[in-house]
Amino acid sequence: MKRFLACLLLLPVLGACSYLEYASVQADYARIQQADPGQVNLKHMIDRQTYYVIGRTVGEKARFENTGLAVAAYSSRYKSNERVDTMYFAGAGTHFGLNLPEGDFQLLVFADTDRNRIYDRTEVVGQASIRMNERSLPNKVLDRVEISLGPAQRIDWVEPFSMPHADDPTNSLFFPTGSIRSLDDPIFSENMATLGMYDPASFLERSPTLFYALEEDLVYKIPVVFVHGIGGSVRDFRALAERLDRSRYKPWFFYYPSGGDLDQLAEVFHRIFLSGDVIALGRMPLIVVAHSMGGLIVREALNRYRAGPKENRLRLVVTIASPFGGHPAAATGEKHGLIVLPSWRDLNPENRFIRALFRKPLPKTVEHQLIHAYGNPAALRVGAASDGVVALSSQLRLEAQAQASAQLGFESGHTAILENRAMIDHVIARMDRVENFYPASHLEMLRRGGYPVKLSDDYGPVSQYIIRTMGKYWMAISNGTLAPFFPEQAQFVRVVKGQATTENAVIRDWLRFLRAYPGFRIEPAGAGRR
């Protein structure tokens, strides 16, 4: 009865008692591990620790430009050369992510050079060895794993495996394969979000990148990273994302398994979005908008953020209905649950994660807008002062108020607040105060786009994209219509004038374009403006 009561108490947080179904699934994983142990099965057991591996392939991009690649992790802990996790992508230079249990692993990169959609023992183009345990990786994240790609070699013990046919993801010039999706993509469905709570490993097998975008990258737009809560999805932010001025902002999403360890997820968030190691924004500002438990992940990531010269320039954080004081139902679930999600332990008000959440002040360069909700529908009533899910005392924890730049409440339910027009107006207004790195006159020219010309294959894919999307801006800088305003641009102008040389392939392609299309010019109105 206590276990059933725990499930009922968690209904407002989790959304449904499919909990019981997944408790049965977890029991099956435990039985399998006892009868036929394996690393693949072990990583699906929610009571066992797993590690995130973030890496990058390094090599000659032209060689693998149109080739399907896969990185696979092998372990011999229980079975000889067991393939524990695999990520599929395209092109050298892209990042990859793996989810693995503790142990030693051999990472192999395969290239489908014969285009038969099968990776076999003769198509290994890179390899590396890694070791993961709690002592060496207390944060449970291994990043900066670089695998150099070269000529294919044969490894006899490899068992061939097929490229998946269920999904045909969009390739990107700048993001991992499959990162560009629409909000209606099945990967963001409610079923996937539920899977992320109860079986994080299965979620990550289907959604390995953790990073998603709605469009190819344009460097002059300010990125806005949305972070959902427990049981949530990218789709939760549809109303907000659709209100963004897409000529000024680009929506990005941290889509993660919400049953996971919040410390670990905060570390992953920091490595991907804040550190500057995976996504390097340079001088561009960054905005983060987080709902519910997502606000806890972001706040813990800020404990790792130093606002140093190499880190991305985070300027605005908006948290919406976040349980900064934890949730008492999580404590009940931890004590009486059939299974205990790692995130429940962290949401327990008495546990270390909540108690230490505000151990460091925010950097002075970061504005925190603390938004709380206080609508309390009778059907979801959990107390006199709440949004139907999270108590106001938790949303308005004193330390959170003390560190916030401003706070504002809206009469709305816990999830309904994400569609509250007044709340959205407030968030958009605060975003508009974040100053873009590019001066107004440069932004005006950037928004004019590029040249819709058919270019030969002599131009690289990135060069073609830039000419097509930002060509008029590059032309304005090249011919002096706009004055350069940072050192790299000034060096670019010297190259265009023949006063300096460059090894940059994109700039070389631009010089070729200038010679091939001498008629393209930008009117000099506003020349030299800043």
ZALUM-849744 format. One record per residue: residue in one letter; x, y, z of N, C-alpha, C, CB in turn. Coordinates in steps of 0.02 Angstrom, whole numbers, plus 50000, padded with zeros to 5 digits. Glycine has a CB too. Layout:
<recs>
AXYZXYZXYZXYZ
...
</recs>
This chain:
<recs>
M500414994050000500005000050000500435006350000499535000050061
K500995006250038501435012150040501735013549971501995011050091
R501905008049936502195009049870501685011949821502465002449843
F501075009549826500545012149782500405019449798499895008049790
L500415021249863500315028149883500875032549857500285028649960
A501495030049858502055033849831501945035449757502715030049840
C501695030449720501555031549650501025036949640501325024949617
L500495036749682499965041649676500225048649692499385039849722
L500655049149743500925055649761501355058549706501335055049824
L501675054249667502115056549614501745057849549502665051549602
L501105056249545500735057249483500775064449457500015055449494
P500705069649500500745076449474501425078049444500595081349527
V501945074649468502625075949444502775071849381503145074449498
L502575065549381502765061049327502245060649272502875054149355
G501615062349286501115062649234500685056449230501445063749169
A500935050549249500535044349246500895038849282500395042349172
C500515033649301500825028049337501035022549289500345025249389
S501285024449230501645019549189502255017249228501845022649120
Y502375020849284502885018849333502845011349348502805022849397
L502235008749358502165001749376502394997249319501435000149393
E502244999249258502464995349200503224995049197502184998349135
Y503545000849207504275000949202504614997749263504525008149195
A504264997549319504534993849376504604986449357504074994649438
S504114983849320504144976949297504714975949247503484974949264
V504814980849203505354980549154506034980349190505334986449105
Q506104984649241506734984749278506854978149315506724990549328
A506324975149339506404968549371506654963349320505734966249402
D506414963849259506654959249206507394960349192506244960349141
Y507614966749189508324968049178508744964849234508454975649176
A508504965249295508874962349352508924954749346508544964249419
R508374951549324508384944349316508864942249260507674941649301
I508844945949205509294944449149510024945149170509154948949088
Q510174950449207510864951549227511114945949272510924958349263
Q510684943249311510884937749355510994931249315510354936549410
A510564930149265510614923949226511124924249171509934922249196
D511184929949137511624930649079511914937749079511244929149012
P512394939149122512634946049131512954948849068513124946349188
G512844955249058513144958749000513134966249012512774957048935
Q513594969748981513624977048988513024980448956514274979648957
V512764977748901512184980748869511584980748916512004977048804
N511474975048948510914974548995511034978849056510804967249016
L511654978949080511824982549141511674990049135512554981549159
K511814992949076511715000149069510985002149071512035002549004
H510524997149061509814998549064509534998149135509434993849020
M509924995749182509694995149251509755001849286510094989649289
I509185004549305509175011449329509525012349396508455013749335
D509645006849432510005007449495510755006649487509745002249544
R510995006249425511715005749412511955012249379511864999649367
Q512565014149396512835020349370513075019549298513405022749415
T512925024449256513195024749189513575031249179512645023849136
Y513965031649126514385037449112514215040149042515135035449117
Y514255046649036514195049848971514895050848942513815056748976
V514965049048879515595050148843515455055048786515885043348814
I515815060548787515745065648735516405066048697515555072648766
G516385064948632516995064848593516905068148525517225057848583
R517445067948487517445071148421517905067248375517665078648426
T517695066548313518135063548263518565068948232517725059648209
V519175067148218519655071848190519965068748128520215073748242
G519955072348073520255069648013520095073847952520015062548001
E520315071547895520215075147832519465074947815520645072147775
K519145080747817518425080947808518215078647739518165087947821
A518605080447689518405078847620518355071247609518915081747570
R518775067447643518785060247633518125057047656519365057047671
F517815059747709517225056747738516595061047730517335055247811
E516625065747683516105070847678515405067847667516265075547621
N515345063147623514695060247608514645052847629514545060847533
T515005051247682515045044347705514705043547773515765041947709
G514285038447779513985037047843514495034147891513395032247836
L514535036947951515015034648002514635031948063515495040348023
A514965027848100514695025348164515275024648213514325018548154
V515145026448276515625025048329515305020048375515825031648367
A515675014648390515415009248431515895007948489515315002748389
A515595006448547515985005048607515944997548623515735009248667
Y516524994348631516564987048644516864985748713516974983548590
S516574980748746516824978748812516884971148814516354981248869
S517384968648851517454961448861517384959648935518134958948835
R517034963848972516964962649044516564956249058516614968549078
Y516014955249022515594949349031515614944748971514874951449046
K515634947748911515624943848849516174946648804514934944148814
S516464942448764517014944548721516774949548669517334938448687
N517084955448670516954960648619516194962048611517244958548552
E515874963348667515164965048667515074972348645514844963848738
R514664973448594514534980348571513994983248617514294980448496
V514204988248657513774990748711513374996848690514204992548771
D513655001048649513285007048625513565009048558513335012948677
T513135012148517513325014248450512975020848434513145008848397
M513345025448403513035031548378513215032248304513275037748418
Y512715034248265512785034948193512805042448175512215031348155
F513255044248130513305051248110513625051548041513725055348162
A513805057548020514095058347953514645063647956513565060247901
G515195062347923515715067347914516195067947972515405073847904
A516835068747956517355069848006517255076648039518055069347974
G517495077148101517455083448136516835084348178517505088948088
T516385079548177515765080248216515835077248285515185076848179
H515425079748332515425076948399514985070748403515195082248450
F515145066448450514725060548462514625059748537515055054148431
G514105055948555513975054548625513815047248635513395058848650
L514045044348691513915037448708513705037048781514535032948695
N513305032048798513095030848866513325023848886512315031648874
L513775023448935514105017048950514145015749025514805016948920
P514125009449045514235007749115514985008149132513965000749132
E515145007049194515845007149215516245001749180515895006249291
G516875003149166517304998049137517795000749086516884992749106
D518134996049053518604997648999518264996448932519264993349005
F518375001048884518045000548820518525002148763517435005148817
Q518414998648708518765000148646518255003748601519044993648611
L518425009848580517985013648535518245012848464517965021048555
L517795010648419517965010048349517515014548307517915002648325
V517805017948259517415021948212517415018248145517715029248203
F516815017348117516725013848053516495018848000516205008048061
A516715017647939516495021647881516185016947829517085025647849
D515565018547810515215014347761515455016147691514435015247766
T516075014147676516395016247614516085013047552517125014647616
D515785007147559515485003847500514745005347493515584996247505
R514485009747538513785012247534513265006647538513695016047469
N513415001147572512924995647576512544995847642513284988947569
R512635001147682512295002147746512464996847798511545002347735
I513034993547788513274988647837513984990447856513244981347807
Y514114990547921514794991847945515114985147961514784996448009
D515694983847929516004977347938516724978147961515974973247874
R517064972447969517724972247999518264975547956517924965148013
T518114976947893518614980147849518534987647845518574977147778
E518044990447882517884997647875518035001647938517154998347857
V518514999447977518705003148038519195008648019519024998248091
V519005014948033519425020648012519705024548072519025025347968
G519565022248132519835025648192519695021548254519555032648199
Q520115022348305519995018648367520325022148426520255011548362
A520055020948486520325023648548520115019248605520095031048559
S520485019448660520315015648720520145020448776520905011048740
I519635018748815519445022848872519315018448933518815027148855
R519385021348992519245017949054518825022549098519905015849091
M518295019849127517845024049167517685020649233517205025649129
N517795024249288517585021949354517465028149397518125017249386
E517165027049454516955032649497517545036449523516525030149554
R518095033149535518685036549562518975041449511519215031549583
S519045039349449519345043649398518855048749369519635039549342
L518205047249372517695051649344517135052749394517415048749278
P517255056549447516735057549497516115061149470517015061549555
N516205065149417515635068549387515265064249336515865074949353
K515535058349323515215053349279515155055749207514525051649306
V515615059949186515625062449117516345062249093515335069649111
L516465059149036517115059049004517055062848938517385051748992
D517405068448933517365072248871518055073248841517025079048883
R518075076848786518685078248748519025071848724519175082148792
V518615066848709518885060648679518935061848604518425054448695
E519535062148578519645063348507519885056948473520155069048496
I519555055248418519745049248380519975051548311519155044148376
S520605050448296520865052348230520655047248177521645052848232
L520415049848121520185045648066520725045148013519535048248036
G520785039247983521275038047932521045032647884521945036147962
P521505029547848521315024247801520985018347837521935021747763
A520535015047803520175009347832520655003547847519625006947785
Q520535000147903520924994247920520444988647941521424995847977
R520704982747944520304976847960520424974748032520464970947912
I519874973548069519914970748136519484964448137519674976048191
D519804958748142519474952348129518914950748178519964946948131
W518954953048240518444951048288517784954948282518714951848358
V517764959948240517164964048232516604960048198517314970448190
E516014960148227515424957248196515064962748157514944954048250
P514914961748093514574966948053513904968948084514454964447981
F513724975348077513074977748100512814982848050513124980848171
S512154983548048511824987547997511684994648021511174984247975
M511684999247974511455005947987510695005747997511645010847928
P510425009248047509705008848059509305011748001509525012548124
H508735008647986508315010947931507705014947955508075005047889
A507575014648020506965017648046506975025248041506855015648118
D507545028148041507595035448042508095037647989507795038048112
D507935042847953508385045647903508535052847922508085045147830
P508965053947972509055060548000509395065447952509455060148064
T509245071747963509535077147923510275077947942509155083747934
N510705078147891511405079647903511495087147911511845076947847
S511955089147953512095096247966512815097747952511915098148038
L512945103847932513635106047921513995107447987513655112247878
F513595108748040513895111148102513695106948164513705118248114
F513135103448161512885099648217512945092248204512155101548232
P512915088048257512905080748246512315078648202512875077048313
T512415073348164511875070748121511255069348162512105064348085
G510685071648138510055070448172509865075748223510075063948206
S510275080948230510135086148280509615091048256510775089748297
I509525091748191509035096548164508375092848155509275099648097
R507875094948193507215091648192506675096948196507155086648251
S506065095048178505485099348190505185097548257504955098548133
L504785102048285504475100648350503995094748346504115106748374
D503755093148287503285087548278503635080948268502825088948220
D504295080848269504665074648258504475069548312505425075948258
P504385063148293504205058048343504695057348400504135051448309
I505305059448389505805058848443505615062948504506495060848417
F505185068048494504975072348549504295070548577504975079648526
S504065064448563503395062348584503355061248659503195055948547
E502745060748684502635059448754502905052648775501885059848770
N502855047748730503115041048745503875041248755502935036148690
M504215045148713504935045848721505115049248786505245049648662
A504735054448803504865057948866504775053348926504395064048872
T504265049048923504155044148976504725039148980503485040548966
L504955036948921505525032348918506135035548951505685030448845
G506225042048941506795045548971506785045549047506825052548946
M506185045049076506135044649149506335037749175505425046249172
Y506075032549145506115025949174506665021449145505465022549166
D506895023049085507425019049053507885023749015507125013549006
P508295027649050508725032549017509155029648963509155035849068
A509405023448972509845020448921509475019448855510125013748946
S508845017048859508455016148797508315022948764507805012448812
F508175027948805508065034748779508685037048740507905039548836
L509265036148770509885038548739510075034548677510455038348790
E509855028348673509975024548611509575027448553509775017148621
R508995030348568508575033348516508715040748506507845032248532
S508965043948558509085051248557509765052748588508515055048594
P510305051148552510965051248584511305058048588511405046648547
T511075062948549511475069048545511365073848603511325072648481
L510775073548636510585078048691510495085348668511115077848745
F510775087048611510715093748582510275093348519511415096648564
Y509795098048515509365098348455509245105548435508695094748468
A509145106548370509005113148343508455112648290509645116348313
L508145118248275507615118248225507855120148156507065122948245
E508475122548151508745124848087509505124448088508505132048072
E509785124748028510515124948022510775131348055510735124647947
D511395131248075511665136748114511785143048073512295134648148
L511655148748102511855155248076512185159048134511245159248046
V512815160848126513215163048183512985169548214513935163748163
Y512615173748177512435180248202511795180248245512345185048145
K511455174448250510855174048292511045171948363510355169048262
I510715174948413510835173248482510505166448498510585178748530
P510885161648523510575155248541510175155648606511105149848548
V509585152648605509165152048664509075144548678508465155648655
V509365142148733509345135048749508755133848796510005132748782
F508305129348777507725127448817507865120748852507085127048773
V507685120448916507815114548957507165112448991508385115849011
H506905106648973506265104349000506335101349069505955099148953
G505775099549099505765096649166505675089049164505225099749208
I505535086049222505455078849227504845076649187505395076649301
G504935071549146504395069149103504245073949046503775068049143
G504645079149037504515084248987504855082848921504725090849012
S504745087348874504995086548806505125093348775504505082448763
V505475093248720505585099348680504925102748664505965097548615
R504405098848653503755101648632503445106048686503285096148615
D503655105348748503385109448801503485116948787503695107648868
F504005118448748504185125448735503925128048668504935126248738
R503445124448639503205126448573502965133748572502645121848550
A502545135648621502265142448621502815147748626501775143248679
L503305146448668503865151148675504295151348612504295149348736
A504465145448586504895145248527504565148548467505075137948510
E503905147748461503565150748403503515158348409502875147748396
R503595161048469503585168248478504275171548467503345169948547
L504795167548463505455170348453505505173748385505995164948459
D505835179448383506015182648319506595178648290506205190248329
R506435174448240506945169848215507475173348173506605164448173
S507395179748160507945183448128508455185748179507665189548090
R508275185248244508735187448297508975181648340508385192648341
Y508545176548348508695171048394508655164348359508205171148454
K509025159548385508975152648361508825148048420509645150448324
P508265144548419508085140148475508495133648473507345138448473
W508805132048529509145125748539508815122248599509915126848551
F508905115648604508575111848656509055106848687507965108248627
F509035106448754509385101148791508845095948806509735103848857
Y508865090448768508365085148773508695079248806508065083248703
Y508515077748867508895073148909508425068048942509295076948962
P508675062348965508265057549002508135060049073508595050549003
S507515061949087507385065649148507355061349211506745069349141
G507435054749204507495050649263508205050149288507235043749250
G508675053249252509385052449267509635056449326509775054249207
D510255055449341510615058749395510695066149378511315055349407
L510435070649420510445077749405511145080749407509995081549454
D511565078249452512265080449453512595078949386512655076849510
Q512495072949362512795070849298512505074949240512675063449286
L511855075949240511545079849186511775087049187510775079549192
A511875089849247512135096649252512845097149224512125099049325
E513245091949238513925091749211513905091449134514315085849239
V513455087249107513395086749034513165093449005512895081149015
F512675096649038512435103149013513005108249012511845105749057
H513385108349066513955112949068514455111649012514305112549136
R514615105249002515115103548951514875105448881515285096048953
I514235104148866513975105348799513865112748786513335101448787
F513515116148832513265122948818513675128548849512565123448840
L513995127348905514315132848941515075133048935514125132549013
S515385127248930516115126848936516475129948877516335119748943
G516165130048818516505132348758516905126948724516955138148774
D516905120948752517295115448723516925111848667517495110448776
V516275110848675515875107348624515545112348577515335102848657
I515175117048605514885122648567515265128848586514105123448579
A515655131548540516055137448553515715143448520516785136648526
L515425147848561515065153648535515505159848526514485155348580
G516115159448551516545165248544516265171348580516655166948471
R516145176648543515915182948573515155183548578516185188748533
M514795178648551514075179048552513795177548621513775174148501
P513265181048642512945179648707512515173348703512515185548730
L512335170748761511925164748766511365165948816512365158648789
I510765163348799510175163748842509945156648857509605167948808
V509735155348920509465148848939508785149748971509955145148988
V508295145748950507625145848978507475138749002507085148348926
A507325137949066507225131249095506575130949133507815129449141
H506225125249126505595124149161505675118649213505045122249111
S505365119749271505305114649323505995111749341504835109049299
M506075105149340506705102049359507285104349315506635094549357
G507135106449254507665109049211508025114949243507375111249144
G507665118949283507985124449317508505122149368507475128749352
L508395116249398508885113549446509515111349409508575107649485
I509425108249351510005106149312510415112149292509775102149249
V510085117349269510445123349247510785126749306509965128349213
R510435127149364510745130449422511355126549446510235131149479
E511325119849445511915115949465512475116849414511735108549472
A512295117349349512815118549298513155125249310512505118349228
L512785130149336513075136649349513575136449407512525141749366
N513525131449450514035130549502514705128549472513815125349553
R514695125949411515305124049376515555129449328515195117549338
Y515135134449316515285139649266515675145349298514615142449235
R516215147449265516645152649292516615159149252517355150149294
A516275159149197516235165149153516935167249131515885170949189
G517385162449120518065163849099518105165349025518505158049115
P518695167249001518765169348931518625163848881519465171948920
K518715157448899518595151948853517865149548855519065146248867
E517515151248909516835148848916516345153348877516635148648990
N515775150548859515275154448823514995159948867514715149848798
R514765165248835514555171348871513815170948889514695177548828
L513675167348943512995166848967512775173548995512925161249020
R512215176048971511985182748993511315182549029511935187348932
L510865177949011510205177849041509995170649054509695181448996
V509765169349115509465162949134508755164449159509885159249188
V508265160949130507575161449152507365154649178507095163849093
T507165154249241506895148049268506155148949281507275145849333
I505765143849264505035144249268504775138549311504725144049196
A504455140149367504135135249411504615129649431503525132349377
S505215131449451505725126449468505705124849543506425128949449
P505735118449561505705116449632506385117049665505455109249638
F506615123249676507285124249704507355121449774507445131649704
G506805120549808506825117549875506685110049875506345120949920
G506645107049815506495100049809505755098649810506835096249865
H505575092149812504875090149811504775084449861504655087949739
P504325085249909504235079949960504005073249932503735082250011
A503645073349875503435066949846504025062849824502965068149786
A504575066149804505185062549785505465058749844505705067349756
A505435061849903505675058349964505255052249977505655063150024
T504595052849968504155047049978504305041549928503425049149974
G504395043549865504555038649813505215035249825504565041949745
E505705039049850506365036049864506315030949920506865041549883
K505875032149968505815027750026505405021550010505515031450084
H504865022349971504385016949963504315014349891503725019149987
G504655017249843504535015549773504765008549754504875020449729
L504415005549706504624999149678505294999949643504094996449627
I505375005449608506025007449581506125014749600506065006449502
V506735016849604506885023749624507295026949569507265023949692
L507005032049537507365035649486507915039849518506895040149444
P508515040149488509045044349516508825051549527509645044249471
S508405054149482508185061149490507745061949552507805063449428
W507385056649573506995057149635507455058449694506585050749646
R508005054749696508465055649752508705062949755509075050849745
D508845065749697509095072549695508555077649712509395074149628
L507915076049697507365080549713507145080149786506775079049668
N507385075149822507225074549893507495080649930507535067949922
P507065084449964507295090549998507855089450048506715093850032
E507915083350073508425082050124509095079750095508175076750172
N509115078550030509725075850000510225081349982509555071749938
R510845079149972511395083849961511285088449902512035080049951
F511005085749847510925089749786510535096149799510585085649730
I509955095549832509545101449846509885105949897508855099349872
R510165102949950510465107050003511065111149977510695102550060
A511425108449927512035111849903511925115849839512585106749892
L511295116449817511165119349752511385126549746510425118849737
F511355130349800511535137449797512185138849835510965141749827
R512645134049832513265134649869513725140049840513625128049870
K513625142049778514035147149747513595152649719514485144149691
P513815158949723513425164349693513465164149617513665171149720
L512975167249585512995167749512513525172749491512305169849484
P513845171649434514305176749408513935183349397514625174449341
K514265188849407513945195449400513705196749330514425200849422
T513975193249281513775194249211513135190649193514335191949165
V512865186549239512275182449224511665185349260512385175149246
E511145186949221510505189149249510045183049258510175194449204
H509755182349317509295176849330508595179549342509535172649390
Q508135177949297507435179549305507085173449335507115181549236
L506855174249397506535168749433505775169649425506745168749508
I505465165049388504745165349375504405159749413504585164949299
H503885161449451503515156249487502785156249465503565157449564
A502455150549476501755149749458501355148249521501665144149405
Y500745150849524500345149649583499615147749568500355155849627
G499475145849506498815143049492498785136049521498685142949416
N498215134149551498185127649585497515124349570498275128449662
P497455120949511496825117749494496625112649547496885114249426
A495975112449562495745108049616495915100749604494985108749624
A495905098749539496035091649523496755089649540495905090349450
L497205094649544497905093049557498145096049624498345095749501
R497675097749666497855101449726498345097449770497225103149767
V498935100549783499425097449828499565101849888500075096049790
G499195107249895499305111749951499005118449935500055112449965
A498925122549986498585128949977498995133649933498455132150043
A499645133149935500065137849898500525133949851500475142349946
S500305132849790500705129149742500445130649672500685121549757
D500765127749622500515128249554500165121849533501095129749505
G499985117849583499665111349569500165105649570499315111549503
V500805107249566501335102049567501885103949616501635101149497
V502125110149613502685112349654502455117749702503275114849610
A502605116949765502415121849816502785128449804502565119249886
L502445133949820502765140449814503385141049858502275146049831
S503365137749916503945138049960504555135049928503785134450026
S504455130149883505025127149847505235131549788504835120049822
Q504745134049751504905138549695505265144749719504275140449657
L505055147249777505325153549803505795152349862504765158249823
R506195147249858506695145949909507095152449921507165140149887
L507235153949983507535160350001508195161549965507645160750076
E508615156249960509255157149927509165158749853509685150749934
A508655155749822508515157249752508295164549744507965152549724
Q507875166849789507665173849785508255178649796507125175249837
A508685176849842509245181249858509725181949799509625178649918
Q509805176549760510275176849704509955179049639510585170049694
A509295179249635508955181149573509015188649561508215179149576
S509055190549497509065197549478508365200549486509315198449406
A507855196549473507165198749479506725192549483506945203249419
Q506125193349510505645187749515504945190349499505675184349584
L504545185849470503875187749450503435181549450503875191149381
G502815182149473502365176549476501785177349427502105175549545
F501515171649405500945171649359500435166549384501175170049286
E499805168449381499275163949402499165158749347498615167849418
S499475153149356499465147949305499665141349336499935149749245
G499485135949303499685129349325500415127849307499235124049296
H500665122349334501375120749327501605120149255501525114349364
T501205116849213501385116149142501055121549100501175109249116
A500455123549119500085128649080500455135249077499395129749111
I500895136649125501255142949125501685143749062501695143449187
L501885138149032502295138548972501905141248912502585131748955
E501235141648918500825144548865500495151048888500295139548844
N500685153448947500405159648973500675165548934500565160349049
R500215169248901500435174748857500825180148894499825177848823
A500585181948954500935187148992501645184949011500545188949054
M501705178449031502365175849048502825175948987502305168749076
I502565173848930502975173848869503175180948850502585170548811
D502715185648856502885192648841503455195048885502265197248852
H503435193148949503955195248996504635192248976503775193149067
V504635185748960505265182448942505555185548878505155174948933
I505135186648828505365189548765505655196448777504795189948713
A505325200448819505575207148834506255206948867505075210848880
R506365202048911507015201448943507545199148893506985196549003
M507355194748848507825192548796508055198448753507515187148752
D507575202748737507735208348693508235213248723507095212048675
R508345212748788508835217048820509545214248815508665217948893
V509605207948792510275204948783510575207548718510245197148783
E511135210748723511435214048665511825209048622511905219748689
N511675209148558512035205048510512745207548502511675204948441
F513195202948487513895204848475513965209248414514325198648467
Y513555208048362513615211748300513255218548307513315207748242
P513565223948282513225230448282512595230348239513705235948257
A512145235048251511505235148217511565235448142511095241048241
S512035239448116512105240048044512345233448013512595245748026
H512755229748049512995223348025512425218148026513585220848067
L512025218348079511455213748082510965215148026511115214448150
E510865221548010510405223347956510645220147890510355230947948
M511285220347878511555217447816511535209847819512285219947805
L511685206947876511665199647883510975196847867511875197547954
R510455200447888509775198047877509565198647804509295201947920
R509965201747763509805202147691509995195747654510165208047660
G510345191347689510475184747660511075184647613509885182347623
G511025180147563511595179147518511385178847446511965172847536
Y511775175147406511675174847334511435167847314512335176547296
P510835167447284510555160847264510835158447198509795161247259
V511495157447196511825155247135511995147847141512455159447121
K512015144547084512215137547081512975137147077511885133847021
L513285134647130514015134347133514255127247117514275136547202
S514835126847088515115120247071515365116647133515695121047020
D515515110347125515765106347180516475108347201515755098947162
D516775112947164517425115547184517375119447250517715120047129
Y516785121947264516665125447327516465120247380516105130847318
G516755120847438516575116447493515865117647517517065117247550
P515565112747552514875113447576514775119547621514665107247612
V515255120747667515185126547712515235132947672515735126347767
S515675133247624515745139247582515105140647544516335138447532
Q514805135447516514185136347479513625138847526513965129747446
Y513615136247585513095138347633513185145647652513125133947697
I513795147747664513925154747684513765159547626514655155647706
I513955157747566513805162047508513055162647499514135159247444
R512705157147511511975157047502511605160847557511735149847499
T511865160747618511495163547675511775170147701511485158547731
M512425171447691512735177547717513165181047666513145175947779
G513085179247603513525181947551513525189547547513335179147485
K512945192647555512905199947549513285203347606512175202247549
Y513285200247664513665203047719514415202447705513485199547785
W514625196647683515335195747667515545200647612515475188447645
M515105201847564515265206647511515325213647540514715206447456
A514885215447585514905222147615515555223247654514315223147661
I515795218147688516435218647724517005218847674516525212747773
S516945214947620517495214547570517595221147534517345209147520
N517045224647517517125230647476517095237147516516595230847423
G517075236547582517095242547624516435245847638517535247447593
T515885242847615515225245547631515125245647707514675241447597
L515375240347740515385240147813516115239447836514955234247840
A516285243147888516965242747915517025236747961517145249247952
P517585233247959517695227748006517695230348078518355223947990
F517445226248124517415228648194517735223948243516685229748213
F518065218548219518475214448264519075211948225518055208548294
P519605209848259520245208548225520205203448169520745206148275
E519825198048178519785193048125519485195848061519365187048149
Q518995200348069518715203548009519225208047975518085207648028
A519605211648014520125216047985520635211847946520475220148040
Q520815205947973521275201547937520955198947874521485195747982
F520305197447876519925195247817519965200447762519195193747835
V519875206747780519905212147730520595212547699519715218947763
R521115211647739521795211847711521895206147661522315211347768
V521615200347675521665194647628521305196347563521365188247660
V520705199147568520315200947509520695206047466519625203847529
K521035210647498521415215847462522085213347437521525221947507
G522265207147452522895204447430523485206447474523025206547361
Q523345209047533523875211347577524095205847626523645217447616
A523755200247625523925194647669523675188247636523605195547741
T523915182547660523705176047634523325172247688524315171847609
T522995166847668522605162947716522615155647696521885165447721
E522565151247746522485144147735521765141947745522945140247783
N521335146647763520635145147775520275143447710520275151047811
A520005137347705519695134947643519075139047624519515127647648
V518695141247674518085145047660518265151947632517655145847724
I518775155147660518975161747634519275160947564519495165047681
R519635155547552519895154447484519325153547434520345148247483
D518805150047455518215149247411517885156047399517715144347442
W517885160347450517585166947441517985171047390517565170647509
L518635170547392519045174047342518905171447272519795173247358
R518795164947266518605162047202517925164847179518575154347206
F517465165447226516805168147210516855175347185516345167747272
L517275179347218517345186347197517615186847126517815190147245
R518065182247108518335182347040517815179846989518975178047036
A517425174847010516945171846963516325176146953516735165046988
Y516145180247002515535184346997515705191647012514995181747047
P516065194946967516275201846980515685206746980516775204046928
G515115204746953514545209346949514175210147015514065207046898
F514285205647063513935206147126514245211647169513945199447164
R513845216447186514075221947228513535223847278514255228047184
I513735227447330513265229847380513265237447376513445227447453
E512665240547372512635247847368512975250847430511895250247363
P513325256347421513745259147474513375263147527514265263447445
A512695263147527512335267047577512515264747647511565266447566
G512725269447688512915267747756513605264947762512425262847784
A514035266147712514715263447713515075265547777515105265847652
G515395260647806515795261947866515385262547930516185268147857
R514715261747926514315262347986514465256748035513565262347969
R514345258248098514435253148151513765251348181514915255748205
</recs>
